[in-house]
Amino acid sequence: ATAPWGAAGGGGGEPVANLGVRLGSLLNASLSRYERVAALYDPAVAAAKRAELRARLTEAASSVLEKQLDAAVRRAERVHAASLAAAAESNDLELPDRVLKAEAAAASAYAAIAKDAAPGAEGGWDFSGALAAGETALRARLERLDANARREAADATVVEAKAALAARIEPRALALMKAAPVDLWARLAKGRASALANASQELSADLRMLRVASKQMEGALAELAAESRAAVVRAARAEAEHVQEKMRRRFETLFAKDEAGLPRVWQRSDDVNSLCSAAQEAARRYLELLSVVPAEGGFPALTLVADETKVGLLQNLILEARSSFLSAQQAQLSLSPKSRIPLWMFALVGFIVARELLGFIPSFLLPGFVVQLLTIFVFASVALIVLANTAGPRVVLGALGLVSPAAARVAERALAMLGLSGEEAVGAQIEAGPRRAKAAKTRRSAPAAAADESSRDAAADFSD
């Protein structure tokens, strides 16, 4: 009679409805049939056989009850999984609360089946052992389910914590590396340690709520620390992949642009050599900063740019800097000098004013020939100054020396007093030999001399 019930409950089947009532009726009916037959026999024999019969009936019914409780445990597992899935989808509870809610739902589902699985007290049947075994099996299954859920949740929590920590560290590390301050790695280490401490504290609290073992928690915190270092390394690698372009941009920003970030308009007063050297040094320091991630917090140093690669990068930087330097120098040389009034105009105006002033002097104070002599003297002085500034003192004094060496000496002294000749004002008749080369050298044009000086500065700047 109980074979269909056992088949339904076992083998992954569903629980039998109202099993306790039906099983109790069957047991009592079987015992009643025995009593009708046992009345015909000796009471002592009937009592002994009655005990044996009850034991065998209880054993048979317990087998059916165990299958019913197994089915109840399977249903409780499904309810447990469904409750966890629903809570995860709604995301309205923390994982510990989700687990507790799933446990309560599974226990309720099991109790709804177990309370009707055993026969009632009528007939004196005792199935407490089977019911206790069922509850023990349920607790063991739920503990395994909870452990799996907590372990999965702990793994997910660690993954989320690592992702959140990386998202917190990497952008800040990239921003610092683009700025490239002198204390770059010290600031990165300080920021990484601070972010790691906060993330570790949050992760420890979450793992304690999930009842994670201490050894597993230590491993999770070690993974978090490794992720913080990996975030810095990833940012450094991303920056080092384009270090050549970033060095070029850094050089151009400091050399080819002004403080406002606008293209620099070169002026004659700009010190191109100093600006170029400073820009090169900044680019070189940037390369040195990004070449190696220093050891920190128990993590070894990591080389990002090899020494051979650095040599090539620096050579390219020098070539590009030289090209920019020469372009800036050429732009300076191409500037026209500031407009000024020619000296001959001042001389002409001075001569006219002096002549007019001499014309106002009465004849009784200065005779006419004296006025004419003064006029000739002023005109000659003005002509001498203008010619000395245009053709050069050497040419003027040389030509004058051919006419009158004495006049050449007087003119030389006059020009020296005016600061227009100095040692170079030597005529053709006065020590023209060794001093002529020096006079020719000092008479070179200012742009040519400036070009030579800038070329020498450029050669000294790029000599290494």
C-alpha positions in Angstrom: 0.0 0.0 0.0 2.9 2.4 0.7 4.9 1.6 -2.4 3.3 4.4 -4.6 4.0 6.9 -1.8 7.6 5.9 -1.5 8.1 6.1 -5.3 6.5 9.6 -5.3 8.7 10.9 -2.5 11.9 9.3 -3.6 13.9 9.7 -6.8 13.6 13.5 -6.9 9.8 13.4 -6.9 7.4 15.8 -5.2 6.1 15.3 -1.6 2.8 13.4 -1.2 -0.1 15.5 0.0 -1.6 14.6 3.4 0.9 11.8 3.9 0.6 11.8 7.7 -3.2 11.3 7.7 -3.1 8.6 5.0 -0.1 6.8 6.6 -1.8 6.9 10.1 -5.0 5.5 8.7 -3.1 2.7 7.0 -1.1 1.8 10.1 -4.2 1.8 12.4 -6.1 -0.3 9.8 -3.3 -2.8 9.7 -3.2 -3.0 13.5 -6.9 -3.5 13.7 -6.8 -6.4 11.4 -4.1 -8.0 13.5 -6.2 -7.5 16.7 -9.2 -9.4 15.1 -7.0 -12.4 14.4 -4.9 -12.2 17.6 -8.1 -12.5 19.7 -8.2 -16.1 18.8 -4.8 -16.8 20.3 -3.1 -16.9 23.7 -2.9 -13.3 25.1 0.8 -13.6 25.9 1.6 -14.8 22.3 -0.7 -12.0 20.9 1.1 -9.4 22.9 4.6 -10.5 21.8 3.5 -10.6 18.2 1.8 -7.2 18.6 5.1 -5.6 19.6 6.9 -7.2 16.7 4.2 -6.1 14.3 4.3 -2.5 15.5 8.0 -2.4 15.1 7.8 -3.7 11.5 5.0 -1.3 10.7 6.9 1.6 12.2 10.0 0.7 10.1 8.0 0.5 6.9 6.3 3.8 7.6 9.6 5.4 8.6 11.0 4.5 5.2 8.1 6.3 3.5 8.4 9.2 5.9 12.1 9.6 5.2 11.5 9.9 1.4 8.8 12.4 2.2 11.2 14.5 4.2 13.9 14.2 1.5 11.4 15.6 -0.9 10.7 18.4 1.6 14.4 19.2 1.9 14.7 19.4 -1.9 11.8 21.8 -2.1 13.4 23.9 0.7 16.6 24.1 -1.3 14.7 25.4 -4.3 12.9 27.9 -2.2 16.3 29.0 -0.7 17.8 29.5 -4.2 14.7 31.3 -5.5 14.8 33.7 -2.5 18.5 34.5 -2.9 18.0 35.1 -6.6 15.0 37.4 -6.0 16.9 39.4 -3.4 19.9 39.7 -5.7 17.7 41.0 -8.5 15.9 43.5 -6.4 19.2 44.5 -4.6 17.3 45.8 -1.7 19.2 43.8 1.0 22.8 43.2 2.0 24.0 39.6 1.5 23.8 38.6 5.1 20.2 39.7 5.2 19.5 37.9 2.0 20.9 34.7 3.4 18.8 35.0 6.6 15.7 35.6 4.6 16.4 32.6 2.3 17.0 30.4 5.4 13.7 31.5 6.9 11.9 30.8 3.6 13.5 27.4 3.2 12.7 26.4 6.8 9.1 27.5 6.4 8.7 25.5 3.2 10.2 22.4 5.0 8.0 22.8 8.0 4.9 23.1 5.9 5.6 19.6 4.5 7.0 18.0 7.6 4.1 18.8 9.9 1.8 16.7 7.7 4.3 14.0 6.9 4.1 11.9 10.2 0.9 10.2 11.6 -0.8 11.8 14.6 -0.7 10.7 18.1 -3.6 8.3 17.6 -2.5 4.7 17.8 0.6 5.5 19.8 2.9 5.7 16.8 6.3 7.5 17.4 8.2 8.9 14.4 10.2 11.6 16.4 13.5 10.0 15.3 12.7 10.3 11.6 11.5 13.9 12.0 14.7 14.8 13.9 16.8 13.2 11.3 14.9 15.2 8.6 15.5 18.4 10.5 19.2 17.6 10.9 19.5 16.9 7.1 17.8 20.2 6.4 20.1 22.2 8.6 23.2 20.5 7.0 21.9 21.2 3.5 21.1 24.8 4.4 24.5 25.3 6.0 26.2 24.1 2.8 24.0 26.4 0.7 24.7 29.3 3.0 28.4 28.6 2.9 28.4 28.5 -0.9 26.4 31.7 -1.0 28.7 33.4 1.5 31.7 32.2 -0.4 30.4 33.5 -3.7 29.4 36.7 -2.1 32.8 37.1 -0.5 34.5 36.5 -3.9 32.1 39.1 -5.5 32.8 41.5 -2.7 36.5 41.2 -3.1 36.2 41.7 -6.9 34.1 44.8 -6.3 36.4 46.2 -3.8 39.4 45.7 -6.1 37.6 47.4 -9.0 36.5 50.3 -6.8 40.0 50.7 -5.5 41.5 50.7 -9.0 39.0 53.2 -10.1 40.0 55.4 -7.2 43.7 55.1 -7.8 44.3 55.0 -11.5 42.8 58.4 -12.5 44.6 60.2 -9.8 47.9 58.4 -10.7 47.5 59.4 -14.3 46.8 63.0 -13.4 49.9 63.1 -11.2 52.0 61.6 -13.9 50.9 64.1 -16.5 51.8 66.9 -14.1 55.0 65.1 -13.2 55.9 66.9 -10.0 59.3 66.3 -8.5 57.8 64.3 -5.6 55.6 62.2 -8.0 56.3 58.8 -6.5 56.1 60.0 -2.9 52.7 61.5 -3.5 51.6 58.4 -5.3 52.7 56.2 -2.5 50.9 58.3 0.1 47.7 58.4 -2.0 47.9 54.6 -2.6 48.4 53.9 1.1 45.5 56.1 2.1 43.1 54.6 -0.5 44.2 51.1 0.4 43.6 51.7 4.1 40.1 52.9 3.5 39.3 50.1 1.1 40.8 47.4 3.4 38.6 48.7 6.3 35.5 48.5 4.2 36.3 45.1 2.9 37.1 43.7 6.3 33.7 44.8 7.6 31.9 43.2 4.7 33.8 39.9 5.0 33.1 39.8 8.8 29.4 40.1 8.1 29.8 37.2 5.7 31.5 35.2 8.4 34.6 34.7 6.3 37.5 32.8 8.0 40.5 34.8 9.1 42.8 33.1 6.8 40.6 33.8 3.8 40.2 37.4 4.9 44.0 37.8 5.0 44.2 36.5 1.5 41.5 38.9 0.4 43.3 41.9 1.9 46.6 40.8 0.3 44.8 40.7 -3.1 43.5 44.2 -2.4 47.0 45.5 -1.7 48.3 43.9 -4.8 45.5 45.5 -6.9 46.4 48.9 -5.5 50.0 48.5 -6.7 48.8 47.1 -10.0 46.6 50.2 -10.5 49.7 52.4 -10.1 51.7 50.2 -12.5 49.0 50.2 -15.1 48.8 54.0 -15.0 52.6 54.3 -15.3 52.7 51.8 -18.2 49.9 53.7 -20.0 51.9 57.0 -19.6 55.2 55.4 -20.5 53.9 54.0 -23.8 53.8 57.5 -25.2 56.7 59.0 -23.4 58.4 60.3 -26.6 55.3 62.3 -27.6 54.8 63.5 -24.1 58.4 64.6 -23.8 58.0 66.5 -27.1 54.8 68.2 -25.8 56.4 69.1 -22.6 59.4 70.7 -24.4 57.1 72.6 -26.8 54.9 73.8 -23.9 57.8 75.3 -22.1 59.8 76.6 -25.1 57.4 77.4 -27.8 54.6 78.8 -25.6 54.4 81.6 -23.2 53.0 81.6 -19.6 49.5 82.0 -21.0 49.8 78.9 -23.1 49.8 80.9 -26.4 52.4 80.5 -29.1 55.5 82.5 -28.2 56.4 85.5 -30.3 60.1 85.8 -30.2 61.6 89.1 -29.3 65.2 90.3 -29.3 65.2 90.4 -25.5 64.2 86.7 -25.2 67.0 84.4 -23.9 66.4 81.6 -26.4 69.3 79.5 -25.0 68.1 79.6 -21.4 64.6 78.8 -22.4 65.7 75.9 -24.6 67.9 74.5 -21.8 65.1 74.7 -19.2 62.6 73.0 -21.6 65.1 70.2 -22.3 65.8 69.7 -18.6 62.1 69.5 -17.9 61.6 66.9 -20.6 64.6 64.9 -19.4 63.3 64.9 -15.8 59.9 63.7 -17.1 61.6 60.8 -18.8 63.6 59.9 -15.6 60.4 60.0 -13.5 58.6 57.6 -15.8 61.5 55.2 -16.4 61.2 53.2 -13.1 58.4 52.6 -10.7 60.3 52.6 -7.4 60.0 49.9 -4.8 57.3 50.7 -2.2 55.3 48.8 0.4 57.0 45.5 0.0 56.6 45.6 -3.8 59.8 45.5 -5.9 60.9 48.2 -8.3 59.7 47.9 -11.9 61.5 49.3 -15.0 59.3 50.8 -17.6 61.8 52.4 -19.9 65.1 50.5 -20.5 68.4 52.4 -20.5 69.0 51.7 -24.2 65.5 53.2 -25.0 66.2 56.2 -22.8 69.4 57.0 -24.8 67.5 57.0 -28.1 64.7 59.1 -26.6 67.2 61.7 -25.3 68.9 61.8 -28.7 65.7 62.4 -30.4 64.8 65.2 -27.9 68.2 66.9 -28.6 67.6 66.9 -32.3 64.1 68.2 -32.1 65.2 70.8 -29.5 68.1 71.9 -31.8 65.7 72.4 -34.7 63.3 74.5 -32.5 66.3 76.5 -31.1 67.6 77.4 -34.5 64.1 78.3 -35.7 63.7 80.6 -32.7 67.1 82.1 -33.3 66.3 82.7 -37.0 63.0 84.4 -36.0 65.0 86.7 -33.7 67.5 87.6 -36.4 64.7 88.3 -38.9 63.3 91.0 -36.6 64.0 94.6 -38.1 65.7 96.9 -35.6 63.7 99.6 -34.0 63.2 102.6 -36.2 65.2 105.6 -35.3 66.0 109.0 -36.7 69.3 108.9 -38.8 72.3 110.7 -37.3 72.7 112.8 -40.4 69.3 114.4 -39.8 70.4 115.4 -36.3 73.6 116.8 -37.8 71.8 118.7 -40.5 69.3 120.2 -38.0 72.2 121.1 -35.7 74.1 122.8 -38.5 71.1 124.9 -39.6 70.4 126.0 -36.0 74.0 126.9 -35.4 74.2 128.9 -38.7 71.0 130.8 -37.8 72.3 131.6 -34.3 75.6 132.9 -35.8 73.6 135.1 -38.1 71.9 136.8 -35.1 75.3 138.0 -33.7 75.9 141.7 -34.4 78.8 142.6 -36.7 80.4 144.8 -34.1 80.8 141.8 -31.8 82.1 139.4 -34.3 83.4 140.4 -37.7 81.8 138.7 -40.7 84.9 136.6 -41.6 84.8 135.2 -38.0 81.2 134.2 -38.5 82.1 132.6 -41.8 85.0 130.7 -40.2 82.7 129.4 -37.4 80.1 128.4 -40.0 82.8 126.5 -41.9 84.0 124.8 -38.6 80.5 123.7 -37.7 79.8 122.4 -41.2 83.1 120.5 -41.2 82.5 119.0 -37.8 79.0 117.9 -38.8 80.3 116.5 -42.1 83.1 114.6 -40.2 80.6 113.1 -37.7 78.2 112.0 -40.5 80.9 110.5 -42.7 82.5 108.7 -39.7 79.1 107.1 -38.9 78.3 106.1 -42.4 81.6 105.2 -44.1 83.6 104.5 -41.0 86.3 106.5 -39.2 89.1 104.6 -40.9 88.0 105.6 -44.4 87.4 109.2 -43.4 90.7 109.5 -41.5 92.6 107.7 -44.3 91.2 110.1 -47.0 91.9 113.1 -44.8 95.5 111.9 -44.1 96.2 111.9 -47.8 95.5 115.6 -47.9 96.9 116.7 -44.6 98.3 114.3 -41.9 98.0 117.1 -39.3 94.3 117.5 -40.1 93.9 113.7 -39.8 95.4 113.8 -36.3 93.1 116.6 -35.3 90.1 114.8 -36.7 91.2 111.6 -34.9 91.3 113.5 -31.6 87.9 115.1 -32.2 86.3 111.8 -33.1 87.9 110.1 -30.0 86.4 112.9 -27.8 83.0 112.2 -29.4 83.4 108.4 -28.8 83.2 107.6 -32.5 86.6 106.2 -33.1 88.7 105.2 -30.0 91.6 103.0 -30.8 90.2 102.2 -34.2 90.3 105.7 -35.6 93.7 105.4 -37.3 94.4 107.0 -40.6 96.4 105.7 -43.4 99.4 107.6 -42.3 99.3 106.7 -38.6 100.1 103.1 -37.5 97.7 101.6 -40.0 99.4 98.2 -40.0 98.5 96.0 -36.9 95.6 98.0 -35.9 93.7 97.9 -39.2 92.6 94.3 -38.7 91.2 95.2 -35.3 89.3 98.2 -36.7 87.8 96.0 -39.4 86.8 93.4 -36.8 85.0 95.9 -34.6 83.2 97.4 -37.5 81.3 94.2 -38.3 77.6 94.6 -38.3 75.6 94.0 -35.1 73.3 91.3 -36.6 76.3 89.3 -37.8 78.0 89.6 -34.4 74.7 88.6 -32.6 74.4 85.6 -35.0 77.9 84.4 -34.2 77.3 84.8 -30.5 74.0 82.9 -30.7 75.7 80.2 -32.8 78.4 79.8 -30.2 75.7 79.5 -27.4 73.9 76.9 -29.5 77.0 74.9 -30.0 77.8 75.0 -26.3 74.2 74.1 -25.4 74.0 71.0 -27.6 77.7 69.9 -27.3 76.6 67.0 -25.0 
